[in-house]
Amino acid sequence: MKFSAQHMLLTGALGMLIAVATGAFGAHAMKKILDADMLAIWQTAVHYQMVHALGLLGIGILQIQKPDWRLSVPAWLMLAGILLFSGSLYLLALSGIRWLGAVTPFGGVAFLLAWGWLAQLAWRQRKAV
């Protein structure tokens, strides 16, 4: 399914909004609720969400400049990574349910695949220039 430039930009912007909000929430309200280990897990979730929401924004900008259906693949992978990686860590920090940590690597693999896909697209573009 195609992930349009507008959807990439919207998803990236909303991802950043949520990352900033959850980061601030973690730094203030959650600091009183979570122990240091769980707060570190929360901050890791925020960090990875922020980085990959910026990635979605970048892919959206690339899609506007030079539309290519192949850019939908890393966009979907980044969105899946955010949901699986950051989502599982947020839930782990809030609930303390340790098995949620088993979901996190699937999000990490989605991130790796997204960046790898972008790298191979960039590599192929160097031949076309």
DRENDO-1510 file (C-alpha; in Angstrom, 1 decimal, always signed):
<recs>
REC; n; res; u; v; w
REC; 1; MET; +0.0; +0.0; +0.0 .
REC; 2; LYS; +1.3; +3.4; -1.0 .
REC; 3; PHE; +2.3; +5.8; +1.8 .
REC; 4; SER; +1.9; +9.3; +0.3 .
REC; 5; ALA; +4.3; +12.2; +1.0 .
REC; 6; GLN; +1.5; +14.0; +2.8 .
REC; 7; HIS; +0.8; +10.9; +5.0 .
REC; 8; MET; +4.5; +10.6; +5.7 .
REC; 9; LEU; +4.8; +14.2; +6.8 .
REC; 10; LEU; +1.6; +14.0; +8.8 .
REC; 11; THR; +2.7; +10.8; +10.5 .
REC; 12; GLY; +6.2; +12.2; +11.2 .
REC; 13; ALA; +4.9; +15.4; +12.6 .
REC; 14; LEU; +2.4; +13.6; +14.9 .
REC; 15; GLY; +5.1; +11.2; +15.9 .
REC; 16; MET; +7.3; +14.2; +16.9 .
REC; 17; LEU; +4.4; +15.8; +18.8 .
REC; 18; ILE; +3.8; +12.6; +20.7 .
REC; 19; ALA; +7.5; +12.1; +21.4 .
REC; 20; VAL; +7.9; +15.6; +22.8 .
REC; 21; ALA; +4.7; +15.2; +24.9 .
REC; 22; THR; +5.7; +11.8; +26.2 .
REC; 23; GLY; +9.3; +13.1; +26.8 .
REC; 24; ALA; +8.0; +16.0; +28.9 .
REC; 25; PHE; +5.5; +13.8; +30.6 .
REC; 26; GLY; +8.3; +11.3; +31.5 .
REC; 27; ALA; +10.6; +14.1; +32.7 .
REC; 28; HIS; +8.0; +15.5; +35.0 .
REC; 29; ALA; +5.0; +13.4; +36.0 .
REC; 30; MET; +6.5; +9.9; +35.4 .
REC; 31; LYS; +9.6; +10.8; +37.4 .
REC; 32; LYS; +7.5; +10.6; +40.5 .
REC; 33; ILE; +5.8; +7.3; +39.5 .
REC; 34; LEU; +8.5; +5.2; +37.8 .
REC; 35; ASP; +11.8; +3.9; +39.3 .
REC; 36; ALA; +15.1; +4.9; +37.6 .
REC; 37; ASP; +15.2; +1.7; +35.5 .
REC; 38; MET; +11.7; +2.2; +34.1 .
REC; 39; LEU; +12.2; +5.9; +33.6 .
REC; 40; ALA; +15.3; +5.0; +31.5 .
REC; 41; ILE; +13.2; +2.6; +29.4 .
REC; 42; TRP; +10.6; +5.4; +28.9 .
REC; 43; GLN; +13.3; +7.8; +27.8 .
REC; 44; THR; +14.7; +5.2; +25.3 .
REC; 45; ALA; +11.2; +4.8; +23.8 .
REC; 46; VAL; +11.0; +8.6; +23.5 .
REC; 47; HIS; +14.4; +8.8; +21.9 .
REC; 48; TYR; +13.8; +6.2; +19.3 .
REC; 49; GLN; +10.3; +7.5; +18.5 .
REC; 50; MET; +11.8; +11.0; +18.0 .
REC; 51; VAL; +14.6; +9.8; +15.7 .
REC; 52; HIS; +12.3; +7.8; +13.5 .
REC; 53; ALA; +9.6; +10.4; +13.4 .
REC; 54; LEU; +12.3; +12.7; +12.0 .
REC; 55; GLY; +13.1; +9.9; +9.6 .
REC; 56; LEU; +9.5; +9.8; +8.4 .
REC; 57; LEU; +9.6; +13.6; +7.9 .
REC; 58; GLY; +12.8; +13.2; +5.9 .
REC; 59; ILE; +11.3; +10.5; +3.7 .
REC; 60; GLY; +8.2; +12.6; +3.2 .
REC; 61; ILE; +10.4; +15.5; +1.9 .
REC; 62; LEU; +12.3; +13.1; -0.4 .
REC; 63; GLN; +8.9; +11.8; -1.7 .
REC; 64; ILE; +7.8; +15.4; -2.5 .
REC; 65; GLN; +11.1; +16.2; -4.3 .
REC; 66; LYS; +11.3; +13.0; -6.3 .
REC; 67; PRO; +8.2; +10.8; -6.0 .
REC; 68; ASP; +9.1; +7.1; -5.9 .
REC; 69; TRP; +6.9; +4.3; -4.6 .
REC; 70; ARG; +10.0; +2.6; -3.2 .
REC; 71; LEU; +10.1; +5.3; -0.5 .
REC; 72; SER; +6.8; +3.9; +0.9 .
REC; 73; VAL; +8.7; +0.8; +2.1 .
REC; 74; PRO; +11.0; +2.5; +4.7 .
REC; 75; ALA; +8.2; +4.8; +5.7 .
REC; 76; TRP; +6.0; +1.8; +6.6 .
REC; 77; LEU; +8.9; +0.1; +8.3 .
REC; 78; MET; +9.7; +3.2; +10.4 .
REC; 79; LEU; +6.0; +3.5; +11.5 .
REC; 80; ALA; +6.0; -0.2; +12.4 .
REC; 81; GLY; +9.2; +0.2; +14.3 .
REC; 82; ILE; +7.8; +3.1; +16.3 .
REC; 83; LEU; +4.7; +1.2; +17.2 .
REC; 84; LEU; +6.6; -2.0; +18.1 .
REC; 85; PHE; +9.8; -0.7; +19.6 .
REC; 86; SER; +8.7; +2.5; +21.3 .
REC; 87; GLY; +5.1; +1.2; +22.0 .
REC; 88; SER; +6.4; -1.9; +23.7 .
REC; 89; LEU; +8.8; +0.1; +25.8 .
REC; 90; TYR; +6.2; +2.6; +26.9 .
REC; 91; LEU; +3.9; -0.3; +27.9 .
REC; 92; LEU; +6.7; -2.0; +29.7 .
REC; 93; ALA; +7.6; +1.1; +31.7 .
REC; 94; LEU; +4.0; +1.7; +32.6 .
REC; 95; SER; +3.0; -1.9; +33.4 .
REC; 96; GLY; +6.3; -3.6; +34.5 .
REC; 97; ILE; +5.2; -6.6; +32.3 .
REC; 98; ARG; +8.6; -7.9; +31.3 .
REC; 99; TRP; +7.5; -10.1; +28.4 .
REC; 100; LEU; +6.7; -6.9; +26.5 .
REC; 101; GLY; +10.5; -6.5; +26.1 .
REC; 102; ALA; +10.3; -9.5; +23.8 .
REC; 103; VAL; +8.3; -7.4; +21.3 .
REC; 104; THR; +10.9; -4.6; +21.2 .
REC; 105; PRO; +13.5; -6.3; +19.0 .
REC; 106; PHE; +10.9; -6.7; +16.2 .
REC; 107; GLY; +10.6; -2.9; +16.2 .
REC; 108; GLY; +14.4; -2.6; +16.1 .
REC; 109; VAL; +14.6; -5.0; +13.1 .
REC; 110; ALA; +11.9; -2.8; +11.4 .
REC; 111; PHE; +14.2; +0.3; +12.0 .
REC; 112; LEU; +17.2; -1.5; +10.6 .
REC; 113; LEU; +15.3; -2.7; +7.5 .
REC; 114; ALA; +14.1; +0.9; +7.0 .
REC; 115; TRP; +17.5; +2.4; +7.1 .
REC; 116; GLY; +19.0; -0.4; +5.0 .
REC; 117; TRP; +16.3; +0.1; +2.4 .
REC; 118; LEU; +17.1; +3.9; +2.3 .
REC; 119; ALA; +20.8; +3.1; +2.0 .
REC; 120; GLN; +20.3; +0.8; -1.0 .
REC; 121; LEU; +18.1; +3.4; -2.6 .
REC; 122; ALA; +20.8; +6.1; -2.1 .
REC; 123; TRP; +23.4; +3.7; -3.4 .
REC; 124; ARG; +21.4; +3.0; -6.6 .
REC; 125; GLN; +20.8; +6.8; -7.1 .
REC; 126; ARG; +24.5; +7.5; -7.2 .
REC; 127; LYS; +24.7; +5.6; -10.5 .
REC; 128; ALA; +21.9; +7.6; -12.0 .
REC; 129; VAL; +23.5; +11.0; -11.2 .
</recs>
